[in-house]
Amino acid sequence: MKSPVRSLSIIAIFLAAGVTGVWATPSADEIMQNSFLASKVADSTTDVTFRLRNEAGQERIRLTSGFSKLIAGTTDNRRLITFEAPADIKGTKTLLIEHSTGDDDIWLYLPAMKKVRRLVASNKRDSFVGTDFSYGDVIGHKVSDWLHQFIKEDKVDGRECYVVESVPKSREIQEISGYSKRVNWVDKVSWVAVRADIYDTTGALLKKITVEDIQEVDPANHKRQPMKQTSANVQTRHSTILEFKNFKANVGLNDSVFTTRSLDD
């Protein structure tokens, strides 16, 4: 059985429209599935700088190292993120494991407590370690949990995009994600969502996510990774900028990296 896939980013699917040679627009579901797959590499390592910026422009900087690896035979990803600095958060780790057919696993290690804590599904709406990204933003949203509608074609920074509106299929999905609607601008070439407008459960615009510097990190499989991502909360006027450095794909990581036992090593 094919595993369902979730939103957030490859392979260009253009559907031929008869003998005319005209290419039809993919369905909204196909666009979001392709977008989900766009950045999925077999495994990867990277360093990420988190810049947390308040309304006055003051910044707090956090340095992290990250590892990812697909579960064999699936599109489900595992991510281990370790905070390296500053001192008050150093050693904090998160392990995120996708499950297409069930609840995702979210594990958090706090060095001060010397304890690994498992977060429940409802925590996906919470801030990811104090940033403007939620745990759900980081781990991804299942395509099958949302109703997708093609809105229009548009341009973002010169990139031709499909615009897709997604709403939760159920009240439960809305409560878990914390979102009543997501609108994604998906680049027609890379399938990366270059912009997302996200609305809270009251229907008010909550935040805008944008990406920059999209690089092809796995040419053989046409996989691409944005090297800069920004989540700007329009309600609090706080933002978080992620800057990826030293990104390497297909390095041959061992599965043992992505276990709860590795969190308190």
C-alpha positions as CSV (number, residue, x, y, z in Angstrom):
1,M,0.0,0.0,0.0
2,K,1.3,3.4,-0.9
3,S,1.9,5.7,2.1
4,P,-0.1,9.0,2.0
5,V,2.2,12.0,1.9
6,R,2.0,15.4,3.6
7,S,2.5,18.9,2.6
8,L,5.7,20.8,2.5
9,S,7.8,19.8,-0.8
10,I,9.6,17.3,-6.2
11,I,9.2,15.6,-9.4
12,A,7.4,17.7,-11.9
13,I,4.1,16.1,-12.9
14,F,2.7,17.8,-16.0
15,L,-0.4,16.1,-17.4
16,A,-0.7,16.2,-21.2
17,A,-4.0,17.6,-22.4
18,G,-4.7,15.6,-25.5
19,V,-3.0,15.9,-28.8
20,T,-2.8,19.7,-28.6
21,G,0.4,19.6,-26.7
22,V,-1.0,21.8,-24.0
23,W,-0.1,20.9,-20.4
24,A,-2.9,20.8,-17.9
25,T,-2.6,22.2,-14.4
26,P,-2.0,19.5,-11.8
27,S,-4.7,19.0,-9.2
28,A,-4.4,20.7,-5.9
29,D,-3.6,17.4,-4.2
30,E,-0.8,16.6,-6.7
31,I,0.7,20.1,-6.2
32,M,0.8,19.6,-2.4
33,Q,2.1,16.0,-2.7
34,N,4.9,17.2,-5.0
35,S,5.7,20.1,-2.7
36,F,6.0,17.7,0.2
37,L,8.5,15.6,-1.7
38,A,10.6,18.4,-3.1
39,S,13.2,18.5,-0.2
40,K,13.1,14.8,0.7
41,V,16.6,13.3,0.5
42,A,17.7,9.9,1.6
43,D,19.5,11.5,4.6
44,S,21.2,14.8,5.4
45,T,23.4,16.7,7.8
46,T,23.3,20.5,8.3
47,D,24.1,23.3,10.6
48,V,21.2,25.8,11.2
49,T,21.3,29.2,12.8
50,F,18.1,30.4,14.4
51,R,17.6,34.2,14.5
52,L,14.8,35.1,16.8
53,R,13.9,38.8,16.2
54,N,11.4,41.0,18.2
55,E,9.4,44.0,17.0
56,A,12.3,46.3,18.0
57,G,14.7,44.3,15.8
58,Q,16.6,42.8,18.7
59,E,17.9,39.4,18.0
60,R,18.6,36.2,20.0
61,I,20.7,33.6,18.1
62,R,20.6,29.9,18.6
63,L,23.0,27.5,16.9
64,T,22.0,23.9,16.0
65,S,23.1,20.8,14.2
66,G,20.6,18.7,12.4
67,F,20.3,15.2,10.9
68,S,17.6,13.6,8.8
69,K,16.9,10.2,7.3
70,L,13.9,8.6,5.5
71,I,12.5,5.5,7.0
72,A,13.3,2.7,4.5
73,G,10.7,2.2,1.9
74,T,8.6,5.2,2.9
75,T,8.5,9.0,2.5
76,D,8.4,9.4,6.3
77,N,11.3,11.4,7.6
78,R,13.2,11.4,10.9
79,R,14.8,14.5,12.2
80,L,17.2,15.0,15.1
81,I,18.0,18.6,16.0
82,T,20.6,19.4,18.7
83,F,21.0,23.0,20.1
84,E,24.7,23.8,20.5
85,A,24.4,27.4,21.8
86,P,23.8,29.6,23.7
87,A,24.6,28.0,27.1
88,D,21.1,28.1,28.5
89,I,19.7,25.9,25.8
90,K,22.9,23.9,24.9
91,G,22.2,20.2,24.8
92,T,18.5,20.4,24.2
93,K,17.5,17.9,21.5
94,T,14.3,17.1,19.6
95,L,13.6,13.9,17.7
96,L,10.7,14.1,15.2
97,I,9.5,11.0,13.4
98,E,6.8,11.1,10.8
99,H,4.2,8.3,10.5
100,S,2.0,8.4,7.4
101,T,-0.5,6.0,8.8
102,G,-0.6,7.2,12.4
103,D,0.4,9.9,14.9
104,D,3.9,11.4,14.5
105,D,6.4,10.9,17.3
106,I,7.8,14.1,19.0
107,W,10.5,13.6,21.6
108,L,12.2,16.4,23.6
109,Y,15.4,16.1,25.7
110,L,16.0,18.8,28.3
111,P,19.6,18.5,29.7
112,A,18.7,20.4,32.9
113,M,16.1,17.7,33.8
114,K,18.2,14.8,32.2
115,K,15.0,13.4,31.0
116,V,13.5,12.5,27.6
117,R,9.9,13.6,27.3
118,R,7.4,12.5,24.7
119,L,5.0,15.2,23.4
120,V,1.4,14.3,22.4
121,A,-0.2,15.1,19.1
122,S,-1.8,18.3,20.4
123,N,1.7,19.7,21.0
124,K,2.2,20.0,17.2
125,R,0.5,23.5,17.5
126,D,3.1,24.6,20.1
127,S,6.1,26.8,19.4
128,F,9.1,24.7,18.3
129,V,11.6,25.4,21.2
130,G,10.5,29.1,21.5
131,T,10.6,30.0,17.8
132,D,7.9,31.2,15.4
133,F,7.7,27.8,13.7
134,S,5.4,25.2,15.3
135,Y,6.3,21.5,15.8
136,G,3.8,20.9,13.0
137,D,5.6,23.3,10.7
138,V,8.8,21.4,11.2
139,I,7.5,17.9,11.0
140,G,5.0,18.6,8.2
141,H,1.3,18.4,7.6
142,K,-0.2,15.3,6.1
143,V,-1.8,16.0,2.7
144,S,-4.6,13.6,3.4
145,D,-5.6,15.6,6.6
146,W,-6.5,18.7,4.5
147,L,-8.9,19.7,1.8
148,H,-6.9,21.4,-1.0
149,Q,-8.2,23.8,-3.6
150,F,-6.4,25.4,-6.5
151,I,-6.8,29.2,-6.3
152,K,-4.8,30.7,-9.1
153,E,-1.3,31.1,-10.7
154,D,0.9,33.9,-9.3
155,K,4.5,35.1,-9.2
156,V,6.7,35.3,-6.1
157,D,10.2,36.9,-6.6
158,G,10.0,36.1,-10.3
159,R,9.0,32.4,-9.7
160,E,5.9,31.1,-11.4
161,C,3.7,29.5,-8.7
162,Y,0.6,27.6,-8.2
163,V,-1.5,28.9,-5.3
164,V,-3.3,26.3,-3.2
165,E,-5.6,26.9,-0.3
166,S,-5.8,24.1,2.3
167,V,-8.3,23.7,5.2
168,P,-8.5,21.0,7.8
169,K,-10.8,18.1,7.1
170,S,-11.9,18.0,10.7
171,R,-12.1,20.0,13.9
172,E,-9.5,17.7,15.4
173,I,-7.0,18.5,12.7
174,Q,-7.7,22.2,13.2
175,E,-7.1,21.9,16.9
176,I,-4.0,19.8,16.6
177,S,-2.4,22.1,14.0
178,G,-3.7,25.4,15.4
179,Y,-4.6,26.5,11.9
180,S,-7.9,27.1,10.2
181,K,-6.3,27.6,6.7
182,R,-3.0,27.5,4.9
183,V,-2.4,29.2,1.6
184,N,0.8,28.0,-0.2
185,W,2.6,29.5,-3.2
186,V,4.3,26.4,-4.8
187,D,7.1,27.0,-7.3
188,K,6.2,25.3,-10.6
189,V,9.9,24.3,-11.3
190,S,11.2,23.2,-7.9
191,W,7.9,22.4,-6.3
192,V,9.1,24.2,-3.1
193,A,6.5,26.2,-1.3
194,V,8.2,29.6,-1.5
195,R,5.5,31.4,0.5
196,A,2.7,30.3,3.0
197,D,0.1,32.5,4.6
198,I,-1.2,30.7,7.8
199,Y,-4.4,31.5,9.6
200,D,-5.3,30.8,13.3
201,T,-8.3,28.9,14.5
202,T,-10.4,32.2,14.6
203,G,-9.7,32.8,10.9
204,A,-7.2,35.6,11.4
205,L,-3.9,35.8,9.6
206,L,-1.3,34.4,12.0
207,K,2.0,34.3,10.2
208,K,3.7,34.3,6.9
209,I,6.5,31.8,6.0
210,T,8.9,32.6,3.1
211,V,12.0,30.8,1.8
212,E,15.0,32.0,-0.1
213,D,18.2,30.6,-1.8
214,I,16.7,27.3,-3.1
215,Q,19.6,25.0,-4.0
216,E,19.6,21.6,-5.7
217,V,21.1,19.4,-3.1
218,D,20.6,16.0,-4.8
219,P,20.8,16.6,-8.6
220,A,20.3,12.9,-9.5
221,N,16.9,13.0,-7.9
222,H,16.2,16.7,-8.4
223,K,15.8,17.4,-4.7
224,R,16.0,21.0,-3.6
225,Q,16.5,22.7,-0.2
226,P,15.8,26.3,0.8
227,M,18.8,27.6,2.6
228,K,16.9,30.4,4.3
229,Q,13.4,30.2,5.9
230,T,11.5,33.0,7.7
231,S,8.4,32.7,9.8
232,A,7.0,36.1,10.6
233,N,4.1,36.3,13.2
234,V,1.9,39.2,12.1
235,Q,0.1,39.2,15.4
236,T,3.1,39.4,17.8
237,R,5.4,41.1,15.2
238,H,8.1,38.5,16.2
239,S,9.9,36.5,13.6
240,T,12.3,33.6,13.3
241,I,14.9,33.2,10.5
242,L,16.6,29.9,9.8
243,E,19.9,29.9,7.9
244,F,21.2,26.5,6.7
245,K,24.9,26.0,6.3
246,N,27.1,23.0,5.4
247,F,24.1,21.1,4.0
248,K,25.1,17.6,2.8
249,A,22.7,15.1,1.3
250,N,23.0,11.3,1.1
251,V,25.8,10.9,3.5
252,G,24.9,7.4,4.8
253,L,23.7,8.1,8.4
254,N,23.1,5.1,10.7
255,D,19.5,4.4,11.9
256,S,20.8,4.4,15.5
257,V,21.1,8.2,15.3
258,F,17.3,8.5,15.3
259,T,16.4,6.6,18.5
260,T,15.4,7.9,21.9
261,R,18.5,6.4,23.4
262,S,20.6,8.8,21.3
263,L,18.9,11.8,22.9
264,D,20.7,11.6,26.3
265,D,24.1,10.5,24.9
